[in-house]
Amino acid sequence: MDVTQPEPVKEAGQLASAVSGAVAAVGAALVLAGIFTSEQVANWALVAGGIVTALSFVVSATIPYILAMRARMKVTPLDSPRTIDGEPLVPASGATTQLN
């Protein structure tokens, strides 16, 4: 069974590299056209990669928290169990409970 594990650090690095590469490629065309210098384009690529990396970190840090909070809202508390419609759960008539 081949189960792939999520690799958020690797994926963030790949995304940052892709964005930096795209900025550098577009920038190279602009340098060839004489609109910008290669130093300006290199700085843009560096900044773009840093921004993407920072955003990836923020997303990877907040998504698990948000998902955990959503999951907690769906869990029935033991002290006051409810149906999916919010009605209190009551034992069936004649049912007895066993506490061990």
N, CA and C atoms as an extended XYZ file, in Angstrom:
300
Properties=species:S:1:pos:R:3:atomname:S:1:resname:S:1:resid:I:1 pbc="F F F"
N         0.849       -1.175        0.000 N   MET     1
C         0.000        0.000        0.000 CA  MET     1
C         0.894        1.238        0.000 C   MET     1
N         0.750        2.058       -1.005 N   ASP     2
C         1.582        3.246       -1.130 CA  ASP     2
C         0.761        4.480       -0.761 C   ASP     2
N         0.985        4.971        0.448 N   VAL     3
C         0.265        6.148        0.921 CA  VAL     3
C         1.228        7.325        0.911 C   VAL     3
N         0.860        8.353        0.182 N   THR     4
C         1.729        9.521        0.141 CA  THR     4
C         1.397       10.441        1.305 C   THR     4
N         2.418       10.910        1.959 N   GLN     5
C         2.272       11.816        3.084 CA  GLN     5
C         2.337       13.254        2.584 C   GLN     5
N         1.563       14.152        3.181 N   PRO     6
C         1.666       15.553        2.776 CA  PRO     6
C         3.030       16.115        3.162 C   PRO     6
N         3.581       16.915        2.292 N   GLU     7
C         4.883       17.527        2.536 CA  GLU     7
C         4.756       19.040        2.321 C   GLU     7
N         4.196       19.761        3.307 N   PRO     8
C         3.936       21.184        3.093 CA  PRO     8
C         5.197       22.014        2.877 C   PRO     8
N         6.301       21.651        3.494 N   VAL     9
C         7.537       22.422        3.312 CA  VAL     9
C         8.049       22.261        1.887 C   VAL     9
N         8.048       21.023        1.396 N   LYS    10
C         8.492       20.756        0.031 CA  LYS    10
C         7.585       21.452       -0.975 C   LYS    10
N         6.271       21.375       -0.746 N   GLU    11
C         5.317       21.994       -1.665 CA  GLU    11
C         5.444       23.513       -1.657 C   GLU    11
N         5.685       24.103       -0.492 N   ALA    12
C         5.881       25.559       -0.418 CA  ALA    12
C         7.133       25.964       -1.186 C   ALA    12
N         8.180       25.178       -1.058 N   GLY    13
C         9.409       25.455       -1.795 CA  GLY    13
C         9.215       25.337       -3.291 C   GLY    13
N         8.466       24.324       -3.713 N   GLN    14
C         8.192       24.149       -5.136 CA  GLN    14
C         7.366       25.312       -5.688 C   GLN    14
N         6.373       25.744       -4.925 N   LEU    15
C         5.540       26.852       -5.370 CA  LEU    15
C         6.348       28.144       -5.446 C   LEU    15
N         7.173       28.396       -4.421 N   ALA    16
C         8.009       29.602       -4.427 CA  ALA    16
C         8.971       29.584       -5.601 C   ALA    16
N         9.545       28.426       -5.889 N   SER    17
C        10.456       28.302       -7.029 CA  SER    17
C         9.728       28.546       -8.352 C   SER    17
N         8.530       28.007       -8.462 N   ALA    18
C         7.759       28.196       -9.699 CA  ALA    18
C         7.412       29.665       -9.918 C   ALA    18
N         6.994       30.346       -8.856 N   VAL    19
C         6.651       31.767       -8.980 CA  VAL    19
C         7.897       32.578       -9.308 C   VAL    19
N         8.999       32.298       -8.614 N   SER    20
C        10.249       33.015       -8.902 CA  SER    20
C        10.697       32.781      -10.332 C   SER    20
N        10.564       31.550      -10.801 N   GLY    21
C        10.937       31.228      -12.174 CA  GLY    21
C        10.070       31.946      -13.187 C   GLY    21
N         8.768       32.013      -12.901 N   ALA    22
C         7.863       32.716      -13.816 CA  ALA    22
C         8.191       34.210      -13.861 C   ALA    22
N         8.457       34.799      -12.691 N   VAL    23
C         8.823       36.219      -12.647 CA  VAL    23
C        10.130       36.442      -13.409 C   VAL    23
N        11.099       35.546      -13.218 N   ALA    24
C        12.385       35.679      -13.914 CA  ALA    24
C        12.210       35.516      -15.422 C   ALA    24
N        11.342       34.600      -15.850 N   ALA    25
C        11.134       34.394      -17.284 CA  ALA    25
C        10.481       35.609      -17.938 C   ALA    25
N         9.445       36.130      -17.287 N   VAL    26
C         8.794       37.331      -17.818 CA  VAL    26
C         9.780       38.500      -17.766 C   VAL    26
N        10.520       38.559      -16.669 N   GLY    27
C        11.505       39.629      -16.526 CA  GLY    27
C        12.586       39.565      -17.585 C   GLY    27
N        12.995       38.351      -17.951 N   ALA    28
C        14.030       38.213      -18.980 CA  ALA    28
C        13.541       38.789      -20.310 C   ALA    28
N        12.276       38.568      -20.612 N   ALA    29
C        11.721       39.140      -21.841 CA  ALA    29
C        11.703       40.662      -21.766 C   ALA    29
N        11.410       41.189      -20.592 N   LEU    30
C        11.387       42.642      -20.423 CA  LEU    30
C        12.794       43.237      -20.481 C   LEU    30
N        13.786       42.471      -20.013 N   VAL    31
C        15.178       42.927      -20.108 CA  VAL    31
C        15.604       42.941      -21.570 C   VAL    31
N        15.246       41.892      -22.304 N   LEU    32
C        15.589       41.842      -23.728 CA  LEU    32
C        14.930       42.983      -24.501 C   LEU    32
N        13.748       43.366      -24.056 N   ALA    33
C        13.060       44.474      -24.717 CA  ALA    33
C        13.642       45.824      -24.310 C   ALA    33
N        14.526       45.824      -23.307 N   GLY    34
C        15.159       47.058      -22.870 CA  GLY    34
C        14.324       47.883      -21.914 C   GLY    34
N        13.282       47.285      -21.355 N   ILE    35
C        12.393       48.020      -20.461 CA  ILE    35
C        12.948       48.071      -19.036 C   ILE    35
N        13.528       46.953      -18.561 N   PHE    36
C        14.086       46.872      -17.210 CA  PHE    36
C        15.491       46.309      -17.262 C   PHE    36
N        16.219       46.420      -16.124 N   THR    37
C        17.565       45.849      -16.040 CA  THR    37
C        17.485       44.460      -15.417 C   THR    37
N        18.512       43.670      -15.611 N   SER    38
C        18.525       42.315      -15.044 CA  SER    38
C        18.568       42.357      -13.520 C   SER    38
N        19.171       43.384      -12.925 N   GLU    39
C        19.206       43.496      -11.467 CA  GLU    39
C        17.804       43.711      -10.902 C   GLU    39
N        17.000       44.517      -11.588 N   GLN    40
C        15.622       44.736      -11.148 CA  GLN    40
C        14.824       43.444      -11.195 C   GLN    40
N        14.981       42.701      -12.268 N   VAL    41
C        14.244       41.439      -12.422 CA  VAL    41
C        14.680       40.426      -11.365 C   VAL    41
N        15.969       40.353      -11.062 N   ALA    42
C        16.456       39.426      -10.039 CA  ALA    42
C        15.853       39.770       -8.672 C   ALA    42
N        15.759       41.053       -8.379 N   ASN    43
C        15.148       41.466       -7.111 CA  ASN    43
C        13.673       41.101       -7.061 C   ASN    43
N        12.964       41.279       -8.176 N   TRP    44
C        11.556       40.917       -8.219 CA  TRP    44
C        11.359       39.423       -7.969 C   TRP    44
N        12.196       38.606       -8.591 N   ALA    45
C        12.078       37.152       -8.430 CA  ALA    45
C        12.327       36.757       -6.978 C   ALA    45
N        13.301       37.389       -6.348 N   LEU    46
C        13.602       37.099       -4.947 CA  LEU    46
C        12.443       37.495       -4.045 C   LEU    46
N        11.901       38.660       -4.269 N   VAL    47
C        10.769       39.135       -3.464 CA  VAL    47
C         9.545       38.253       -3.680 C   VAL    47
N         9.262       37.889       -4.920 N   ALA    48
C         8.097       37.047       -5.209 CA  ALA    48
C         8.222       35.686       -4.531 C   ALA    48
N         9.408       35.096       -4.579 N   GLY    49
C         9.614       33.809       -3.901 CA  GLY    49
C         9.431       33.922       -2.399 C   GLY    49
N         9.911       35.011       -1.808 N   GLY    50
C         9.748       35.214       -0.368 CA  GLY    50
C         8.305       35.410        0.039 C   GLY    50
N         7.562       36.145       -0.766 N   ILE    51
C         6.145       36.373       -0.457 CA  ILE    51
C         5.368       35.065       -0.530 C   ILE    51
N         5.621       34.285       -1.570 N   VAL    52
C         4.912       33.008       -1.706 CA  VAL    52
C         5.265       32.077       -0.550 C   VAL    52
N         6.519       32.051       -0.150 N   THR    53
C         6.924       31.203        0.971 CA  THR    53
C         6.232       31.647        2.253 C   THR    53
N         6.171       32.940        2.494 N   ALA    54
C         5.505       33.447        3.698 CA  ALA    54
C         4.015       33.116        3.696 C   ALA    54
N         3.366       33.309        2.557 N   LEU    55
C         1.945       32.986        2.467 CA  LEU    55
C         1.692       31.493        2.647 C   LEU    55
N         2.570       30.664        2.107 N   SER    56
C         2.432       29.215        2.277 CA  SER    56
C         2.556       28.827        3.743 C   SER    56
N         3.449       29.480        4.462 N   PHE    57
C         3.602       29.201        5.888 CA  PHE    57
C         2.338       29.567        6.646 C   PHE    57
N         1.791       30.744        6.360 N   VAL    58
C         0.581       31.186        7.061 CA  VAL    58
C        -0.572       30.229        6.791 C   VAL    58
N        -0.738       29.837        5.544 N   VAL    59
C        -1.820       28.911        5.197 CA  VAL    59
C        -1.609       27.559        5.864 C   VAL    59
N        -0.376       27.037        5.824 N   SER    60
C        -0.132       25.717        6.412 CA  SER    60
C        -0.248       25.740        7.929 C   SER    60
N        -0.097       26.897        8.542 N   ALA    61
C        -0.251       26.993        9.994 CA  ALA    61
C        -1.707       27.181       10.406 C   ALA    61
N        -2.514       27.829        9.577 N   THR    62
C        -3.890       28.119        9.979 CA  THR    62
C        -4.905       27.070        9.529 C   THR    62
N        -4.685       26.411        8.420 N   ILE    63
C        -5.665       25.431        7.922 CA  ILE    63
C        -5.916       24.300        8.929 C   ILE    63
N        -4.886       23.678        9.524 N   PRO    64
C        -5.185       22.623       10.507 CA  PRO    64
C        -6.003       23.128       11.691 C   PRO    64
N        -5.745       24.355       12.131 N   TYR    65
C        -6.504       24.920       13.248 CA  TYR    65
C        -7.972       25.105       12.856 C   TYR    65
N        -8.207       25.652       11.681 N   ILE    66
C        -9.581       25.879       11.221 CA  ILE    66
C       -10.317       24.551       11.070 C   ILE    66
N        -9.656       23.556       10.486 N   LEU    67
C       -10.292       22.246       10.324 CA  LEU    67
C       -10.589       21.595       11.672 C   LEU    67
N        -9.690       21.762       12.635 N   ALA    68
C        -9.924       21.196       13.970 CA  ALA    68
C       -11.125       21.866       14.640 C   ALA    68
N       -11.248       23.162       14.492 N   MET    69
C       -12.393       23.871       15.088 CA  MET    69
C       -13.702       23.437       14.431 C   MET    69
N       -13.687       23.245       13.119 N   ARG    70
C       -14.896       22.786       12.430 CA  ARG    70
C       -15.266       21.376       12.874 C   ARG    70
N       -14.266       20.524       13.065 N   ALA    71
C       -14.539       19.156       13.508 CA  ALA    71
C       -15.109       19.159       14.923 C   ALA    71
N       -14.605       20.035       15.782 N   ARG    72
C       -15.102       20.096       17.160 CA  ARG    72
C       -16.563       20.511       17.197 C   ARG    72
N       -16.989       21.342       16.256 N   MET    73
C       -18.381       21.777       16.238 CA  MET    73
C       -19.318       20.630       15.872 C   MET    73
N       -18.799       19.612       15.212 N   LYS    74
C       -19.635       18.499       14.765 CA  LYS    74
C       -19.690       17.350       15.769 C   LYS    74
N       -18.895       17.422       16.813 N   VAL    75
C       -18.839       16.347       17.802 CA  VAL    75
C       -19.939       16.547       18.832 C   VAL    75
N       -20.654       15.487       19.152 N   THR    76
C       -21.704       15.561       20.163 CA  THR    76
C       -21.072       15.504       21.550 C   THR    76
N       -21.329       16.506       22.387 N   PRO    77
C       -20.766       16.462       23.745 CA  PRO    77
C       -21.423       15.354       24.566 C   PRO    77
N       -20.669       14.723       25.429 N   LEU    78
C       -21.198       13.620       26.223 CA  LEU    78
C       -22.183       14.080       27.287 C   LEU    78
N       -22.031       15.294       27.779 N   ASP    79
C       -22.935       15.738       28.832 CA  ASP    79
C       -24.305       16.175       28.297 C   ASP    79
N       -24.417       16.444       27.003 N   SER    80
C       -25.693       16.847       26.416 CA  SER    80
C       -25.758       16.395       24.957 C   SER    80
N       -25.892       15.093       24.722 N   PRO    81
C       -25.906       14.613       23.335 CA  PRO    81
C       -27.155       15.085       22.593 C   PRO    81
N       -26.984       15.378       21.296 N   ARG    82
C       -28.065       15.888       20.456 CA  ARG    82
C       -28.096       15.134       19.134 C   ARG    82
N       -29.255       15.164       18.483 N   THR    83
C       -29.373       14.598       17.140 CA  THR    83
C       -28.787       15.584       16.151 C   THR    83
N       -28.765       15.199       14.884 N   ILE    84
C       -28.243       16.086       13.846 CA  ILE    84
C       -29.105       17.344       13.706 C   ILE    84
N       -30.376       17.242       14.121 N   ASP    85
C       -31.281       18.390       14.074 CA  ASP    85
C       -31.222       19.239       15.334 C   ASP    85
N       -30.398       18.851       16.298 N   GLY    86
C       -30.266       19.615       17.531 CA  GLY    86
C       -31.212       19.191       18.641 C   GLY    86
N       -31.998       18.142       18.411 N   GLU    87
C       -32.908       17.645       19.446 CA  GLU    87
C       -32.134       16.827       20.470 C   GLU    87
N       -32.495       16.930       21.746 N   PRO    88
C       -31.797       16.124       22.758 CA  PRO    88
C       -32.016       14.632       22.527 C   PRO    88
N       -30.951       13.863       22.697 N   LEU    89
C       -31.063       12.410       22.603 CA  LEU    89
C       -31.575       11.889       23.938 C   LEU    89
N       -32.545       11.028       23.884 N   VAL    90
C       -33.093       10.432       25.101 CA  VAL    90
C       -33.043        8.930       24.945 C   VAL    90
N       -32.857        8.221       26.053 N   PRO    91
C       -32.826        6.755       25.926 CA  PRO    91
C       -34.198        6.232       25.468 C   PRO    91
N       -34.170        5.131       24.728 N   ALA    92
C       -35.415        4.485       24.287 CA  ALA    92
C       -36.175        4.014       25.504 C   ALA    92
N       -37.502        3.984       25.398 N   SER    93
C       -38.296        3.561       26.546 CA  SER    93
C       -37.971        2.120       26.895 C   SER    93
N       -37.759        1.879       28.174 N   GLY    94
C       -37.428        0.542       28.644 CA  GLY    94
C       -35.940        0.231       28.591 C   GLY    94
N       -35.146        1.102       28.053 N   ALA    95
C       -33.693        0.847       27.967 CA  ALA    95
C       -33.049        1.168       29.315 C   ALA    95
N       -32.069        0.410       29.644 N   THR    96
C       -31.332        0.665       30.876 CA  THR    96
C       -29.891        0.992       30.516 C   THR    96
N       -29.271        1.753       31.351 N   THR    97
C       -27.877        2.099       31.094 CA  THR    97
C       -26.983        1.343       32.047 C   THR    97
N       -25.842        0.971       31.558 N   GLN    98
C       -24.857        0.277       32.387 CA  GLN    98
C       -23.656        1.182       32.561 C   GLN    98
N       -23.288        1.421       33.754 N   LEU    99
C       -22.090        2.188       34.054 CA  LEU    99
C       -21.102        1.280       34.765 C   LEU    99
N       -19.962        1.091       34.200 N   ASN   100
C       -18.920        0.263       34.830 CA  ASN   100
C       -17.737        1.115       35.128 C   ASN   100
